Amino acid sequence: MSDRPTKFLEVIAQRVVICDGAMGTQLYERGLFLNQCFDAANLTHPKLVKEIHQAYAEAGAEILETNTFAANRVKLTPHGFHEQTAEINAAGARIAREVAGDRLFVGGAVGPLGARLAPLGRISEEEARELFIEQMRGLADGGIDLFVLESFGDLGEIHAAIEAARMVAPDLPIVAQMSLDENGFSSYRVTPEQFVPRLEEWGADVIGVNCSVGPAPMLASVERIAKITHKPISAQPNAGMPRSVDDRLIYMCSPEYVAEYARNFVREGVKLVGGCCGTTPAHIKAIASGVRSLLPGRRTLSVPSAKGVTPAEVVPLVKRSRFAAKLAASRFTTSVEITPPRGADAEEVLAACRRLQEAGIDIVNIPDGPRASARMGAQHLAILIERELGLETCLHYTCRDRNLLAMQSDLLGLGALGIRNLLVVTGDPPKMGDYPDATAVFDIDAVGLTHLAAATNRGLDMGGNPIGKPTAFCIGVGANPGAVNLETELDHFRNKVEAGADFAITQPVFDPAVLLQFMERIAPFRIPILAGIWPLVSFRNAEFMANEVPGVVVPATILERMRAASDRSKEAARDEGLAIARETLAAVKHVVQGVQVSAPFGRVELALPVIDAAADLLDR
């Protein structure tokens, strides 16, 4: 190990250090297409990467960041370079070192993994740490002087990165930077008052912000950071927000404008200043010229009012809704699924719901774009039914169509409008539905969404910040007893329960043995289960359920019964389907706390006999 890491800490303790600017936008300007893997350019276009480093060195940068921001296994996999993770990182470090020599510092650039960590995602912090270790070993082998962790939004993820850095190269300094929006929140709603004490505790040597915003909004965040840390501060803004000019994204802030704000950063105590997206060697040259004569401003520290937030008192399940009260009292519940209409007229759906209300069902279940179909919004229909009829709904809410911020906003809005029962699901991919080319979001899956809804029930947003009065959702999740890989399904279901699920609804059940086995396996993490029941109407319907609905098991005996009945008549097939539904319910009623009956093709008259059968069975 050279003495350069120690020298970096000595230098930044005494004066301002200039970092370089954007790498990705420079590669794009020099001809690499946006759909190419920029990090792989360390192997495919090393001369081009070296030219960019040389341009920044000539502009006055003292830290050259490696072209490895996205060079982790997760982000390299879609491009087919995941098996070259270590090689790409080592090559990036060597290229920067060729330019830096012994005169400049080489910072190993490490960005987020590109996949969410638990509880909002499926990657554990331990798995994240191993992924960072793989990348960082390549950087260390290539000869970097420090790690530059940048553009993080999740505290758990940057914690894993810091731990990985300490495990790979304990002596290398760590610059830890979060990305904040104009209001000073990260994408996970983390504020400077929350992340600064944690980064200090975890051992970051320099703490700061980069990316997301231009110089003016970043200055406000820097001012907040300066009040609560004694550590050196870094600031690397974008060159403003990009604008579309002739179908190209152009960053509009001039070098002079960025340099003026760099001087303001230094006056607030910043010790490491550079640029992020859209900044060029010209910007860095202006920054270097503008700040080298300045001494960092003195800082007066203040202690944040609290390092954590006390969650609000959670509304007891029994008080969240009438449906939730029945679950809490272990009373059998009945639900019928009503698919939203394809048009804007909801009168037929409202009429069907009136019939269900008269029949005494507890709740109407409203799927959210089932099989990725374009229908009336489930949220809007739920609000309409509850306001028009006073009948409680269970709103399906999917991760498919909304990003994380939209989901947070929707949950708050639904809570304000009085929607209390949710069934959170990941959602069917668009390729299954009406518009297969539509874009899916899938920022998080059902486990992450369950966690998010449970957080609002505790009066917190996704970043752990208070939202005031908590929501009072009764949170349901899906369960797939007939999953091809049952062990994976059981693990996923356990994660949902641990994230805060209050109940679950199964996929349609045609083989009672499958559900009974599932119920035995979930005994250690049991929550109330509603058995999904689908009254078959024809042999074709049975074939479809058996072959085209993932996770649904239709025994051969059921298929044969539906085939024989369909050969006789449509009426015989319908009656046979109802008989099968009643038999299935009778076989499982002793292990479940309710029934969720689908209304095939929107025909509630096919669901009502099963509801009646449920009442008869309970009376016996």
N, C-alpha and C positions, 0 to 999 in steps of 0.2 A: 504494500500500500504506500503511495507517495504521500508527501506532506501537503499536497494541494488542497485536500479537504479542510485541513486545519487552517491553511492560508486563506481559504474562502471565508471562514468564520471570522478570522482576524480582520480581513478587509472590510466585510460588511458591518463589523462593529464600529469601524472608524468613519466610513464614508458611504456615499451612494454608489451602488453597482448597477450597471446598465445591462439589461437582458436584451435578447434579440426580439424579432417580431414574428409574424405569421409564417408558417411553413406551408400549410395546405394551400392557401390562396396563391402563394408564390409558385408552387408546383403547377397549379391550375393555369396561372398566367403563362407558364412556360410550356404548356401544351398537354399536360396530363388531363384526361377526361375525368369528370366527377365520378363516373361509375368504376374507375380503376382504384386499386388498393394503393393509396399514397404511401403507406409504410413499406410496402414491398418494393418501392422505388429504391430503397437502400441496396437491393439486390439487382433490380432490373435497370435502374437509371442512376447509378452511383455518382456519375459525373455531374448530373443535373442537381442532385442533392448537395454535392460539394460546392457547386457554383453559388447556391443560395447561402450556404454558410459563409463563403468568402465575401459575398456582398454585405452580409450583416457585420462581419468582422471589420471590413473596410469602413462601414458606417459608424463604427465606434462601440459595437456590442462587446461586452466583457464576458457574457455567458452565452454560449451557443447551445441551444436546446436540440437534442437529437430528434430526428424524424421518426419518432416512435410513439406518438400520442395514442394511437389506436392499435399498437402492435401487441395486443394480447390475444390469447387463443380464441376467445369468444368472438371478437370482431374480425379476426383473420379467417375464421372458418368459412363464412359465406364466399370469400374470394379464393378459397382452396389453399391458403398459405399457413394453416394452423400448425402443420408439422414442422414449419420453419420459424416458429416463434422465437426461439433463442437465437437462431442465425440472423434473423432480421434485426433484432435488437442489438446484437453484438456488432453487426455491420453498421448500423446507425451510429453507434458510439465511436467506432473506428473512423468513420468518415468525418464526424465532427472533430475528433481529435487530430486528424491530419491537418485541419485548418487551424485549430486552436493552438497546437503545439504546446509549449510550456508557458505561453504568454496569456492565454485566455482560459476560462473555465468551461468545462463541458457538463451540461445539466442533462441528466437522463429523464426525458419527458415521459410521464405516465398519466394516462387519463382513465376515466371510468371504464368499466368492463363492457358496458352496452347491454347488460342484463340486470334486472332488478334483484336486490338481495331480499331475503326473507325479513319481515313477514309479507311484504308486498310482492315479492317474487319467490322463485324456488331455489335460488342459490344461497347457501348458508354463508355466514361470515368466514367460516373455516375454508370452504371451497373457494371463496373469493381470495382469501389470503394465499392459497396454493397457486391460483392463476396469476396473481401479482408476483409471487416468488419466481415463477417460470420466466416471466418477462424481465424482472429485475436482475436475475442471474445473467442473462444475456447482456444487459446494459453494463453490469459490473465487470463482466469478462472483457467487454470492449474498451474499458478504461475511463468511465465517467468520474467526475469529481464530486457530484452531488445529485440527489434525486429532486426532480421538480414534479410534484403531484398537482395536477391542474384540472380545472373545470368540474370539480366534484359538487354534487348536490346532496348526497346522502352521507350523514355522519358515520353510519356503520360501515359504508364502503371505504371511506378515506381512512377510517380506523384500521381496517384490514390491510390497506395499502401501506400505512405507516408501520404496522407490525411486520409486514413482509420485508420492507426496506431494512428494518433493524435486524431481521434474521439473516438477510442476504449479505449486508455490508454494514455492520454496526457503527463503523467510523465515518460513514458518509453523511454529510449534512442533509436535512430534509426541508425543502420548501413546500409548504402545504397550502394550497389555494382552493377556495370555494368559488362557485359561480353564483352571483346574486342578481335578481332583477332590479327594476327601477325603484322598487319599494324596499329593497334590502332583504328579500327572501330568496332562498335557494329553491330549486324545483321541488324539494321536499319540505318547503316552508320552514327551513332552518334559518335563524337570524344570527348576526354577529355575536350577540349576547349569549347565544347558545353554543356556537361552535368554537369561539375563541378559547374559552376555558378548557374545553375538551382537547383541542389541538395542543394546547400548552401541556396539559396533563399527559398526553400520549407521547410527547417528546419532539414535536416539530421545532425546528430551529428558526424558521422564518414562517410567518403566518400572513396570509393575504387573500386577495381576490383577483380573478381574471375572467375574461370572456363575458358573454351574454349582453353586456351593455357598453355604451361609449364612455368617454371620460367624465362627463358631468354627473351622471347617476353614480358612477363608481366612486367619485369623490365623497359623496354622502356616506357611502358604506365605509370608506377609509376613515372618515372622521369618527364614526362609531367604534371601529376597531382600535383606533389610536387611544381611545379613552380607557380601554380595558385590558391592554397587554403591554408588557415590558419587552416583548420579543421584537426583533426586526420585522417590519411590515413590507409586503410586496404588493404592487398594483400593476396589472397588465390589461388595460382596456382594449376593446375592439376599436376600430376606426369608425365609430358610430354604428348605426344600424344600416344594413345593406338595402339598396334600392334597385329595382329592376330597370335596367337601361338597355334597350335593344335586346331583350331576352337574356341579359346577363346580370348577375348580381354585382353591384358596384358599391364599395364602401366610400362614403362621401367626405369624411373628416380629413382635412388637410394636415400635412405634417406640422405646420405652425400651430394649428389649433390643439393637436394632441400634445405638442411640446409645452404649450402654455399650461395645460392641465397637469402635465408631468411636474412642472414647477410647483403647482398647488399641492400635488401629492407629497412632494418632498417637504414642503413647508408644514405639512401635517405629520411628518415624522417617517415617511416612507423611505426605506433603505434600498429596496430593489425595485426598479421601474423598467418596464419594457412594453411590448405590445402583443395583442392577440389577433383575432381574425381581422383581415383587411389591412393590417399594418405592414409596411414595406421597409426596405432599407432606408428610404427617404424619411420615413417617420422616425426611425431609430436614430438617424443622423441628427435630426432636429432635436430629439429628446436629449441625446448626448451633449449637444452643444448648449442646450438650455439649462441643464441641471448640474453639470459638473462643478460649477462654481458655488453651488448652494450647499449649505449644511442642513441636515435634517432638522426639522423643528422639534422643540422640546415638547414632551407630552406629560400631561397631568393625568394619572390613572384614577379611574373610579371603579368601584366594585359593582358588578351587576347585582340587581336586586335579588335575583335567585338563579341558581344553576338549573333548576328543574321546575316543572309546573305540576301543581297538585290537581289531578283530574277532578272534574265535578262528580257529584254523587250520581250514580247510575240509577235510572228509573227502574224499579223492580219489574220483572217480566209480567207479573200479574196486572200491572197498571198501564202497560203499553198499548193494548188493544183488547177487544172482546175475544178475538181469536187467541191472543197470547195468554189471556186469563184462563181459557180452557186448557191450553197446554200446561200452564203452571199448576192447574188443579188435576192434571192427569185424566182429563175427560176426553172421550173420543170425539174427534173433529171431522167435519166433512167439507170437501172442497170440490169444485167443478172448474175445469179449465175452459175458458172462453177465448177464442182467437180473435184479435182485433180485425175489423173489416178492412178491405182493400181500398175503400174510398173514404170520403169525409162524412158519410151518413152513418150515425151510430144507433139509429132507432131500432133496428132489428136486434142488435146486441143488447140494448136496454130492455127490450121486450123479453128476450131470453133470460136476462138477469132477474126480471120481475118474477118470472115463473120459478126460477131457482130460489128466490127469496121467499116466495109463498110455500115452497116445499121445505123450507127450514134449513137450508145449507148454511154453514158458518161463514164461508168465504168464497169469493170468485177469484180464480187464478188467471192472470193475464200474461201470456208469453210476450217477450220482447223480440219482435222480428223472427218468429220461429223459422228454422231452416233458412235463415238469412233472407226472408221474404220482405218485400216492401209493403208495409201495412200502416194503418193509423198508429201513431206513437202509443206505446203501452202506458207511458206516464199520463198522457192526456186522457186516455180512456179510463184509467183508474180514477183519476180526479173526477171525471164526468160521472161515473157510476156511483162513487161515494157521495157526491153532492146531490145528484138527482134522486137516488134511491135510499141513501143511508146504509147501503150494503157494503160490508167491508171487502176490500180487495187484497190480494197478495200480488204485488207487482214484481214481475221478473225484471231484472236489471242486468244487462250484459256489459262485459268489458270490450266488446268488439268495436263499438262505434264511437267511443269517446276516449279522449286522453285523460291522464290522471287529474289534471286541473278541472276538466269538465265534470268528471265523476264527483270530485269533492264539492263542486258548486251544485250539482244536481242533488246530492244527498242533503245539503243544507236547505235547498229549495223545497224538496219533498217533505222534509221535516216541518218546515214552516207551513206547508199546505195541508198538513194533517195526515199524510200517507204514513202508515205505521208498520205495515207488513211487507217485507222484501224477500224475494228469492234471488240471491246473487249467483249468477252463472257466467262462465267465460264467454259463451256464445258460439253459434255455428259460424264457420268461416264463410265469407261472401261467395266463394266458388261453388257452394252448395245451392245458392239461391237464385233470385231473379236477375241479379246484376253481378255476374261472376268476376267482372273486372273492377268492381268497387274496391276501395282501399279499406283494409281492416287496421285497427289501431293496436289493440291488445297490449297496452302499456303494462297492465298487470293481469293476473288471472283471478279465478274465483277466490282463491285463498287470500290474495292481496286485497281484493275488494271487500271480503268479509272483515279483514283487519281494519280497513278504512272505515267501514260502517260502524264497527264496534268502537273505534276511536271517537267518532262523533257522538256515540252514546255516552262516552265518558267526558264529553265537552272539549275534545281536542281535535285539531286538524291533523293532516298527515305528517306535519313536522313537529307535532307535540305542542303546538301553540293553543291557548284557550280560545274557544269560539263563543263563550258565554253560555247561555242555556243549552244543555245537551239535547240531542235528539233522543227519540224513544222508539227506535226501530226494533221490531221482532224480526230477527235475521234468520232467513232460511237458506239452505244450500241444496244442491243436487247430490244424489247418491246413485251409483250405478252397480247394483248387485251382480249384474251379468257381464261385468267388464272382462275382456279377454285376459288382461293381466290383473288378476284380483289383488295381488300384493301391492301393486302400484296404486290401485284404486283405494285400498284400505289406508295406505300411507297418506294419500292425498286427502281422504276424508278426515283422518285424524288431524291433519294440519288445519282443515277448515274448522273443526271443533275447537282446537286450541286457539284459533284466530278469533273466535267469539260467536260461532253459529249457535242459534237457539233451537232450531229444528231442521229436518231434512225431508225432501220429497224424492222418492225413487223414480227411476225410469219405469215405464210400464212393465208390470209383472205378469207373465203368463205361466211361469213355472214356479209354484210356491216353494219348492225345495231350494231354488236359487236364493230367494229372499230369506228363507229360514237360516241357511248357511251364513249369509251375510250378517244377519242379526246376531248370530253367535260370535262372529269374529269381531264385531264392533262393541261387544259388551264392556271392555275396559274404558271406552270413550263414548258411551251411549248418550244420545240426545233423542228427543221425541222424533219418531219416524212416521211419515204418512206414506202409505203404499200407493204407488201409481197404478191405476187400473184403467185399461183401454178396452171398451166394448168393441170387439171386432164386428164388422158388418158384412164381410165377404171373404172368400178365399183369397182374392187378389189383395185385399187389405192385410190379411194374415201373412201372405208372402212378402209384401212390402215391409211389414214390421220385422219379419224374420231375417231379411236379407239386406235391407237398406237403412235400418236405424241402428247405429252403433250401440252395443251394450244390451240390446234387447234379445232375450232368448225365448223363442217360441218352439216348444217341443214338437216332435214329429206327430205325436198323438193329437195335438191341438190342430195342426195343419190338416191332418186327415179328417178330423171332425168338421172343420170349416169347408173342406173340399166337398165332402158328402152332402152337407147342408146346402151349399151353393148350387150343387147339381139339382137339388129339389126345387128351390125357389129363392128369391131375394128375401122374402119374409122368413123362410126357414133359416137362412144364413144369419139374419139379424137376431132371431131368437136364440140360435145356437151361440152366437157371440155374447149375448147377455147372460146365458146360462154359464158359459165359461168364466165370465167376469164375476158372477155371484159365487161360483165354486172357489175361485182364486181368493176372493175376499174372505170366505168362510175359513179357508185353510190358514190364513195369516193374521186374522183379526186379533188373536190372542197375543201377538208379539208386537203389534204396531199401535200407534196412538191416533190413527186417523186414516182416511182414505182420500186420495186425490183422483177424481174420475175425469177422464177426458171426454169431450163431446165431439165425436168424429164429425168432421165437415160442419161444425157449428150446430149440430142437431142435439139440443138439450134433452129431447125426448128419449134419446139413447142413453143419457147419463142418469136420468131420474130413477129408472128402475133399479140401478145399482145403489143409489143413495137410499132408496126404500129398503133394499135388501140389507144394507148396513144397519138401518134402524131396527129391522126385524131381528137380525143376529144379536144386536146388543140387548134386545128385550128378553132374549131367551136365557 
